[in-house]
Amino acid sequence: MSPSRPQAERDAVTVEIMFALFSGAFLGAAAFGVLAGAAVWGPVPGPWRGPWLTVSGALGGVLCCVQVVRVLRRPPGRPRPGPSPGDVVWRQPSQPGRTNPDS
């Protein structure tokens, strides 16, 4: 059994997933709104309105999915969250009331 991830890493993954979902939903809704607005208030002929709205919804859904995948897919060069091996990590003082670990 492998050790579980630390709470901070789980929180970071949760935030990243929520960002991907909200940004995807916003992008899809904006694309649908722009394209559907042309069908509702623009010069689109009557027989074309139904197919136009269908294509607008499909395109909005596709853009939503593409955005979610794009945000969640980690590029190979992207660093993992947390300290790097060369970073200095602050440690708790060994005795209460002391501010320097070497005191």
N, C-alpha and C positions, 0 to 999 in steps of 0.2 A: 504494500500500500504506500503510495507516494504522499509526502507531506502536503498539506493544503497550503494554498497561497495566503500571504498575509492579508489582513483586512484592508490595508491601504491599496494594495494591488487589485483586490476585488472591487473596491469602491471606484477605482480609476476605470476599470473595465465597464462597470455599470454606467458611469458618466459618459464614457465613449459610446456605448450602445444607445443611450438615451439621446445623445447629440446626433447620432446617425439617424435615428428614427424621426426626431423633430425636424432636422434640416431636410430630410427626404420628403417628409409630409409638406413642409413649407414650399419646397421647390416644385413638387407635383401640383399642389394647389395653385401656386402662382402661374404655372404653365397652363393649367386648365382654365384658370380665370382669364388669362389673356386671350387664349384661343376661343373659349366659349363666349367671351365678351364680344368678339367679332361676329359671332353667329347671332347673338341676341340683339345687340344694338347696332351692328354694322350692316354693310350692304350685301350680306349673304342672302341669295334667293331662298324663298320658302321651302322648296323641295330639298335643298341642300342642308337645311338646319339640323335635321336628325342625324345624318351621317357626320356632319361637322362636329356636333356635340359628342358623338361616339368616338370619333378620332381624337378629339380633345381629351376626353377621359382616359382613353388608352395611352396617349402620349404622356399625360400627367402621371399615370400609374407606372409607366416604364421609367420616366425620369426619377420618380420617387425610389424605385428599386435600384437604379443605377447609382444614385447618391448614397444610399445606405451601403451598398457593396463597396463603393469608392472610399467611404469614410472608414469602414470596418476592416478593409484590406490593408494590411500593414506592409509598406514597402520594405524591401530587404535592408536598406540603409537606415531605417528609422530606429532610434535607440529605444531600448526597453525602459519602462518607468523604474525609478529608483536610483540609488547612487551608483556611479560608475566605480570600477575597481580602484581607480586612483584617487577618488574623492576622499576628503577627510570627513569622517562621520563623528558628530558630537556625541560624547558619551556622558552618562550620568555620573556625577561625582561619587566617589566611593564612600564618603561619609556625609551625613546630613549637615547642612550649614556651610559646607565648603563649596567654593565656586570653581576651583581648579582641580581637575582629577589628580594632579601631581601633588596637591597640598597634603 
